[in-house]
Amino acid sequence: MSQDWLNGSADELAALVPDGARIAVPHDGLGVAMETTRALIRRGVRDLHLVCVPVSGLQADLLIGAGCVRTLETSAISFGEYGTPHRFQAALKAGRIRMMDATCPAIHAAIEAGRKNIPFIPLRGIIGSDLLVHRADWKVIDNPFAEGHDPIVLLPAIRPDFALIHAPYADRAGNIFIGRERDLATMAQAALRGALVTVEEVRDVDLLASEETAAGTLPALYVAGAAVAARGAWPVGLPGRYEVDEAHFRRYGELARSADGFALYLDEFVHPRRQAAE
Amino acid sequence: MTVSRQELLIHTIARLLLPCRSVAVGASSPIPGAGALLARHWAAAETPSRRLFLTILGSRHLNSMTSGGVELFDMAAQGRVDAFFLGGGQIDGEANINLVGTGGHYPQNTVRWPGSFGSAYLYFLVPRVILFREEHTRRVMVPKVDFISAPGPRPDPVYRPGGPIGLLTNLCWFSFDKARRRFVLETVHPGHTVEEVRDNTGFDFDVADAVQPTALPDAAALEAIRGPIAREIAEAYPRFVAQVFPDAA
């Protein structure tokens, strides 16, 4: 099967991301592109605007700790049952990142507006939350269709440059199987340049040929670059494929407590090629 | 039979959820998840049997969403989520909750928590929000939160079909009086007292005329919690089940 759409590695995908890019990443329950994340750190990307859809975990903590992030837009940074995001906390305390605290449905709605390429979208809730106090880009208007006074929040659309995702497999034409996780498609479609996708494998099938797989497919039209990365979500899990590597999260938690420990972590798990070359 | 703290909380939550058709449970919430499973277990045992739909984030089989994570929020907006759970690093007497941080000046707080998640939306839209926080101390139950992630009900023109019905902790269950914007102490868990609740609560609250002890689960409920429910919640919360229900892990 011809695979001229396929890039050679996650590092080739990372090379497509310029400094200052706005990138959207999914939460840990989906396909988190951890190998591409390590490749971004290896490439030394700077000043990213990271949009977490709607939250993130280890991926954000690694990018922040490695100094790749200038702006963080998220509804939460959490490892769930698996520890504390020390590098996120340290960067906030030191004032090293610009924080744009949000709430999950606001990020979903703003990405949806980006997908439609409309300038803004209204959303219920939020009024009275201090989130609104700190988000000068969110505005409150009076619902123009209401009879009485009905304040409602307007959110500017989010159009990231790229969405970064990891998925179980691509078909021979580069269509990506994402299953029920439609957020991944929304992110990819909202992205100006599309999705940078790693997959566990390429299968010699046509996902669009069957109704049973077409609805769970992100068509190659929305893909800006794709590469194979086996266990590309590790140490985060990939639903139905592999579980979270708890032992690794414990190790990370111990090391990332300090900046020095975090640097050791990067040397061991992110920059091994540099070490091999030295 | 000895009832653990977690079993009492799971049972209390299930009682609060029993009237619901659809219950959602958010991130890092093993006890609410187990409570929702017990409520579903009871609903299925009614005559005729009744369905209780669950949406447990972090679970594959206790979750029927097919439009991505955004679907939870759309379901809530449509009125299709009857109950949800929220917590907070701080909770105040007007039911404002803080999931962002404390100390120093935002965003450079001395203590930073994960963030607001979906609270600033779901608190307005879900009719039975149960505030759930195990730790009941003056550190958590404060006179006024340092950051409002989601505001308690207030007399403003904001669209708000939802809001808190009460607050469940390791010590007690408070209902929330939306008109008076105050918590009301309803039941105190066995082994604890009204004085202990007062000593550990940083905000003023009302006390019901006849404060009762929180009802204990019966043998059948305990058997369900320790068996099928512990096994089902283990998919989303393996570490919780390994610690609290090692026999089911």
Chai-1 contact restraints between the chains, C-beta under 6 A:
chainA,res_idxA,chainB,res_idxB,connection_type,confidence,min_distance_angstrom,max_distance_angstrom,comment,restraint_id
A,S75,B,G115,contact,1.0,0.0,6.0,A-B,restraint_1
A,S75,B,S116,contact,1.0,0.0,6.0,A-B,restraint_2
A,S75,B,F117,contact,1.0,0.0,6.0,A-B,restraint_3
A,A76,B,P114,contact,1.0,0.0,6.0,A-B,restraint_4
A,A76,B,G115,contact,1.0,0.0,6.0,A-B,restraint_5
A,A76,B,F117,contact,1.0,0.0,6.0,A-B,restraint_6
A,I77,B,P114,contact,1.0,0.0,6.0,A-B,restraint_7
A,S78,B,P114,contact,1.0,0.0,6.0,A-B,restraint_8
A,G80,B,S28,contact,1.0,0.0,6.0,A-B,restraint_9
A,E81,B,R239,contact,1.0,0.0,6.0,A-B,restraint_10
A,Q89,B,R112,contact,1.0,0.0,6.0,A-B,restraint_11
A,L92,B,P107,contact,1.0,0.0,6.0,A-B,restraint_12
A,L92,B,R112,contact,1.0,0.0,6.0,A-B,restraint_13
A,K93,B,Q108,contact,1.0,0.0,6.0,A-B,restraint_14
A,G95,B,Q108,contact,1.0,0.0,6.0,A-B,restraint_15
A,M99,B,P107,contact,1.0,0.0,6.0,A-B,restraint_16
A,D101,B,G115,contact,1.0,0.0,6.0,A-B,restraint_17
A,T103,B,S116,contact,1.0,0.0,6.0,A-B,restraint_18
A,T103,B,G118,contact,1.0,0.0,6.0,A-B,restraint_19
A,T103,B,A120,contact,1.0,0.0,6.0,A-B,restraint_20
A,T103,B,Y121,contact,1.0,0.0,6.0,A-B,restraint_21
A,C104,B,F117,contact,1.0,0.0,6.0,A-B,restraint_22
A,C104,B,G118,contact,1.0,0.0,6.0,A-B,restraint_23
A,P105,B,F73,contact,1.0,0.0,6.0,A-B,restraint_24
A,P105,B,G118,contact,1.0,0.0,6.0,A-B,restraint_25
A,P105,B,Y121,contact,1.0,0.0,6.0,A-B,restraint_26
A,H108,B,V70,contact,1.0,0.0,6.0,A-B,restraint_27
A,R124,B,Y159,contact,1.0,0.0,6.0,A-B,restraint_28
A,G125,B,A120,contact,1.0,0.0,6.0,A-B,restraint_29
A,G125,B,Y121,contact,1.0,0.0,6.0,A-B,restraint_30
A,G125,B,F124,contact,1.0,0.0,6.0,A-B,restraint_31
A,I126,B,A120,contact,1.0,0.0,6.0,A-B,restraint_32
A,I127,B,V158,contact,1.0,0.0,6.0,A-B,restraint_33
A,G128,B,P151,contact,1.0,0.0,6.0,A-B,restraint_34
A,S129,B,A120,contact,1.0,0.0,6.0,A-B,restraint_35
A,S129,B,I148,contact,1.0,0.0,6.0,A-B,restraint_36
A,S129,B,A150,contact,1.0,0.0,6.0,A-B,restraint_37
A,S129,B,P151,contact,1.0,0.0,6.0,A-B,restraint_38
A,D130,B,F147,contact,1.0,0.0,6.0,A-B,restraint_39
A,D130,B,I148,contact,1.0,0.0,6.0,A-B,restraint_40
A,L131,B,A120,contact,1.0,0.0,6.0,A-B,restraint_41
A,H149,B,P157,contact,1.0,0.0,6.0,A-B,restraint_42
A,R180,B,T66,contact,1.0,0.0,6.0,A-B,restraint_43
A,E181,B,G68,contact,1.0,0.0,6.0,A-B,restraint_44
A,R182,B,S67,contact,1.0,0.0,6.0,A-B,restraint_45
A,R182,B,G68,contact,1.0,0.0,6.0,A-B,restraint_46
A,D183,B,G68,contact,1.0,0.0,6.0,A-B,restraint_47
A,D183,B,G69,contact,1.0,0.0,6.0,A-B,restraint_48
